[in-house]
Amino acid sequence: MYVTDVYKHVGRKFSSEGQFLLELSSFETAVDVAVGPDGSMYVADTGNKRIVNLP
């Protein structure tokens, strides 16, 4: 599972059991996250007016 935290400016990854796995920072306003068919994570960072692709 992937989530974004707008107030802390991060994206987080959790296992299917809810275990914390990874935190990504350097976002201004990370408002949404999507996962592509290949498992890549895409973060909508509206504060920086960009979509970030994290393979």
C-alpha positions in Angstrom: 0.0 0.0 0.0 1.2 3.5 -0.8 0.1 6.7 1.0 1.0 10.3 0.9 1.2 12.7 3.8 0.5 16.3 2.6 1.5 17.9 5.9 4.8 16.0 6.3 5.6 16.2 2.6 6.4 12.4 2.2 5.2 9.3 0.5 5.1 6.0 2.4 5.0 2.3 1.4 3.5 -0.4 3.6 3.3 -4.1 3.2 0.0 -5.9 2.8 0.2 -6.6 6.5 0.5 -2.9 7.4 4.3 -3.0 8.1 6.1 0.2 7.3 8.7 -0.4 4.5 9.8 2.9 2.9 9.5 6.7 3.2 10.2 9.1 0.4 10.6 12.8 0.9 11.4 16.0 -1.0 7.8 16.7 -2.0 6.2 20.1 -1.6 2.6 18.9 -1.6 2.2 15.2 -2.3 -1.5 14.9 -2.8 -2.0 11.5 -4.5 -0.1 8.4 -5.5 -0.7 5.7 -8.1 1.1 2.5 -9.0 1.7 1.5 -12.6 1.4 -2.0 -14.0 5.2 -2.5 -13.6 5.1 -1.6 -9.9 6.4 2.0 -10.4 5.1 4.6 -8.0 3.8 7.9 -9.3 3.4 10.8 -6.9 1.4 13.9 -7.8 3.4 16.7 -6.2 1.2 19.7 -6.9 3.3 22.1 -4.8 6.2 21.6 -7.3 3.8 21.2 -10.3 5.1 17.7 -11.2 4.4 14.0 -11.3 7.3 12.1 -9.9 8.0 8.6 -11.2 9.7 6.3 -8.7 10.6 2.9 -10.3 
